[in-house]
Amino acid sequence: MKDTRMPGVGRRWLLAAPFLLPALGRSVGAQGLPAGYPNRPIRLIVPFAAGGSGDIVLRMIAPRLSERIGQTVVIENRDGAGGVVGVDAVAKAAPDGYTIGFGTTGPLATSVTTQPNMPYHPLRDLAPITVMATVAELLVVSPRLGVTNMQELLALARARPGTLNFGSSGPGALPHLAGEMLKTHARINITHVPYRGVAPAVNDVLAGQIEMMFADLPVLLPHVRAGTVRAIAVASPARSPLLPDVPTMTEVGLPAVEAENWYAIVAPARTPPAILDFLQARFGETVRIPEVTAALIAQGLVPVGSERATLGRLLETEIPKWAELARATGAAAQ
């Protein structure tokens, strides 16, 4: 199987992006905007249930974003099918700048391959606005497993092929694909156990019912700090400042195991470029507010606030990257 790492515009560029933020979105202003835009509230669809990490982040920044846009940003939760239902609502909305959406690696990249009967294609039916932030996938194990590092985990998996289980938030979701990536590149035989959402999977790791799982770092951080799960490695290019003692996959000898979630903002295709530029600039300004930056970092996120073109290139690279892995490991929709 080919190396599935993201080339070129990949993770390392995005990690550097916060230092470039002051140069992004300058003087976008009102040039070319439709007369009076925006003159009513803007709806921001979150394709997940209220209370999730992405929902919490957006509700935290919405008031500051509203100040910069000059209209109220109204958060609307529309969950289902791993985010596909909500993102589909964005794709089918009027391209007038009054409906935009939040998306992650799942409904904007992996679901293209792993979800049957996808009602939209991100590259055809959506317009990129910005990568708001990235977040590492963290591998944790149950303390009952008795391993403390990756070398011990791999040794145990090889000694007991097929008997160790890894949980995920659902078939084809990023944590599932991260586990399949680990299986492939570490050459170990571990069994996938899908759950309906991340919370029940975490609960079973806490209870020792399954041995390990990947999930977004913010989801697992409280349990790592409480000592109820043990962090093994982050699947990102750099260590997290919130878990400075936890190595990266590269540091433990698995550089091809690279999986990061990203929080992006999109609009319906055919939304006028001037509106997209205006919204990108306002999101970038909001992410750069020191209190917002600090709050994002405290949640385990890496603030980005990228240009529109960066998100476009990310989609063009991530969709085939995860499609190749899904098909090679059998995680693709049948």
N, C-alpha and C positions, 0 to 999 in steps of 0.2 A: 504493500500500500504506500502511496506517496505521502511525503511529509505534508501535514495539513496546516502548518503554521502560516499565519497571514503575512505576506510579503509587503515590502514597500511602505505604504501609508499606514501600516499596522499599529500595533499597540504602543510601540516606543514613541512614535510621533504623537499619539494621543496623550501619552503621559507627559510629554513636553509641552503640550498645548497650553496649560495654564499660564506659562511664562510668555506666551504669544498673545494672550487675550487682549491686552491693551491696544493691539494693532488691528483687532477684528472689528468689523461693523462700524468703522468710523464714518461719520457724515452720511449715513444712510438716510436719516431724516424722512422728510415727506416728499422728496423728489419722485415724481412718477406715480405717487399713490392716487387711487381713485378719490374724487372730491369727497371730503368729509370723513374719510376712513381714518380711524375707526369711530363710529358714532353710536355704537351700542355694545353691550357686553360680548365678550368672546368666550365661546364654549371650548373648554379643554377636556377632551374625553380621555379618561384613564381606563384601560381595558382590563382592569383587575378590581377585585373587591376592595372596599374601603378598609383602611388599616394596614395594608401592605406597605413595604418599604418605599416603593415608588409613589404611592398615594400620599404617604406621610411627607415625603420630600416636596412634592408639588403643592400640597396644602400649606406647607411652611413658606414656600417662596411666592405663592400666588399673590398675597397682598403687595409685596414689593414689586412684582412684575406688573400688577395692575397700575401702580403709581407711574411706572415708566411708559406703559402703553396709553394711559389716559382713559381707560375703561376697565370695568370689573372683569376679571378672569374667573369664570365659573367652572369649578371642577365637577365633572359628571362621570360617575363610575358606571361602566357597562362591561361587566365581566362575562366570561364564558369561553370555552375552547382554548384555554391557555393564552388568552389575549386576542384571539382572532376575531371574536364577535365585536369587540370595541373598535379595533383597528379597521374592520370592514365598515363600520359606521362612519369613520372618518373618510375612508376612500369613497364612499357613496354620498358624502355631504356636498353641498354647493361650494364651488371653489372661489369663495368670496372673502376669505380671510376671517370669517366669524366662527368657523369650526376648525379646530386643530386637534392633534392627538399626541398622546404619550405612547411610546413603544420601547420595547426591549429587544434583546437578541432573539427571543422566542418568536413573537408574532411578526417581527420584521426580517428575520433571516432563517432560523431553523425550521419554522413551521411550513415554509415553502415546500420542503421535502417531506417532513414528518407528519403533517396534517393532511388527511384525505379531503378531497373536494374543496381546496382552498378557494374562497370567493374573490380574492384579489391577489395581485402580484405587487410587492413593494416597489419594484422598479418601474412598473407601468402605471399603477393607480395611486401612487403617493408622491408628494413633493417633499424633499428633505429641507428641514429648517436648521437644526443644530444637534450635535451630540452634547447633551447637557453635562453628563458625567459618566465615568466608568466605575465598575466595581468588580473586584476579584472573586473568582470562585475559590472557596476554601474547602480542602479535604479534611474531614474530621473522622475520628474513630471513637467507638465506645471504650471507656477506660477498662471495661471488663475484658477487652481483647488482650490486654497485657503488653501492647507494643507502644513504644514511645517515639519512634521515628520511621521514616520511609524504608530504610534498609530492613528493619525488623518486620515491618508490614509486608514487604515483598517476600521476605524469606518465609513468613508464615503462609502467605498465599500460595507460594510454590510448593510448600510442604503439604498443603491441604487443598489441592486443586478442586474447584467447583463447590467448596463448602462455605466460603465467605460470601456474604451478601452486601450489596451496596444499594441504598435507597435513592429515590429521586422524587421530584414533585410531579412526575408523570412521564409516560413514554414520549420520547422525542424532545423533551424539554432540555434546556442547556445542562442541568446537573446530570441528566441521563447521558448525554453525549460526552460530557467531561469524563464520566466513569468509563464509557466505552473507549475514549481516547487513552485513559490510563491502562485499561486492559490491553489495548493494541500495542502501545509503545513500551510498556513494562513486561509484556509477554506473560501475563498472569490470567488465570481462569477464575473470575469472580462473577457472581450471579446478580443480575439486575432485579430489584424489587420495586415496581412502580407504585406510587401513592397518588391519591387525588388531592394534590396540593403539598406544599412543603412542610406545613405544621405537623401532620401525622407522621411523616418520614422522620422529622426531628425527634418526635416523641418516642418513636421506636428505637432510634439510636440511643436516646437517653435511658430507655428501659433495657437496652442490651438485646433487643429482639432482632436487630440487624447490626452488622459490625461497623459500617462506615457509610459516608455519603459526601457528595459535593453540594454546596449551596452558596448563595451570595453571602459574602463575609458579614454584612450587617445582621443577617438572620441568625448566624451561628455565634456571633461575638459574645452575647450575654452568657451563653452556655460554656464557651471557652473560659471566660473570666470566672465563672462559677465553679469550674473544674468538673462539670458534668459530662463534657466531651473533651477529647484531646485533639488539638490542632496538629496536623502532620505537615502540610505544605500549602502554599497559595499557588494557583495556576496563573500567575501574572508575571510580567517581566521584573517587577521590583517587589520587595517586601512591603507589607503594610505598616505604616507608622503606628497603627493601633496594636499590631502584633509583631513587634520588631524582632522577636526571637524565633519566629516561624519562618523557615526557609522557603524559597521559591522552588518550583519544580526543576528549574535549571540547576539550582544549587544541589539538588539531590540526585542529579544525573539523568533527568527526564525533560530536556529542553523542548521536545515536541509536544509535551502536554501543556498547552497554553489555552486557557479558557477564561474569558472575561465577559461579564454582562455589560451592556451599555444602555444608558437612559437617553433616549432620543425624542425629539419633537418633530412631527411631520404634519403635512397639510394634504388636502385632496390634490391630485394631479390637476394641472391647468389653473392653479391659483396664480394670479399675476406675480411675476418676479419681484416687482416693487414691494408688494405686500410681504412676500417671503423675506426679502432683505430687511424690511422694517422689523418683522418679528424676530429674525435672527439677531439683529442688533440689540433689541430690548432684552432678549434672553441672555445674551452675552453680558450686557450691563448688569443684569440682576445677579448672575453667577459671580461677577467680580465684586459685588458688595462684600466688604470684609466679614460681616456677621454671617452672610449666606455662605461664603466660602468656608468659614470655620464650622458652620453647622453641617455642611456636606461632608467635610473631612471627619467630623466627630461621628457621622453615621457610617463611616467606612468607605465613602465614595471619593473618587478623584475628580474634582471639578474640571470641566473642559470648556464648554461654551464655544464650540467650533464653528467654522464657516460652513455654509450650506454644502459647498463642494466636497468638504471632508466627509460629511455624512453620506453623500452620494457615492463616493469612492468606497467607503466602508461597506455599504450595502452591496456594491458590486463585487466585493471581495469575500465578505462573510457568507453570502448565500451559497456560492459554489463550494466554499471551504467546508461548511457543515453538511452540505448535500453529499459531498464525496465521503465524508466520515459516516454519515447515516446509511448510505447505501452499502458501504464496505462492511459495516457491522450489523446490518439487518435492522437498524432503527428506523429506516424509511417507511413511510406509509405504504401499505399494500393496496 
